[in-house]
Amino acid sequence: ALTVFTGVLVILIGFSRIYLGAHFPTDVLAGFSLGLCLVSLFALFDEKYHPFRQK
């Protein structure tokens, strides 16, 4: 539930930045893309190198 809430909040904040005229749609799309790339990179890193994780 927390993941869904956070995802919806991020999308709403992005759309509000466009609506208020603070950013261009391409700026918001670039931010979403960069965020998705970083999350994917860290997830891959965590999957490959997790020496401190308890099993």
N, C-alpha and C positions, 0 to 999 in steps of 0.2 A: 504494500500500500504506500509505503514511504517513497519507493522508487517511482511509482506512477505519479504521485503528488509532485515530486520534484521535477519530473519530466514535463508535466503540464505547466508548472510554474515557469520553467525555463522558456517554453514555447510562448506563453502569454506575455512574458517580459519582452521577448524578442518582437512580437507583434505590436506591443505597446510602444516600443521605441520607433517603429515605422509609423504608427498612427500619430504619435506626438511630433513627428518630423525631426527627431533627434538623429536618426541614421537613415541612410538609403537602404532599400531592401537587399542590395548586394552586400552591404556591410554586415547585416544581420545573418544572411546566408553564409557568408565567409566565417563569421563567428561560430555558427552552428557546425559548419564543416570542420573547422579547426578543433572544436571541442570534441566532436565525434572521432576525429583522428587521434587525439590525445588519449581519450578513453580506451580506444581500441589498442593503441600502443602499450598503455599501462596494463591492460588486461592480458595482452600477449606476454609482456614482461613478467607479470605475476604468475602466469601459467607455466612459464619456462623456468624461472628462477624464484623459487620459494623456499630458501634454506631455513627460514625462521618459522615456517608454518608448522603447527602441531597436527599430527594425524591421529 
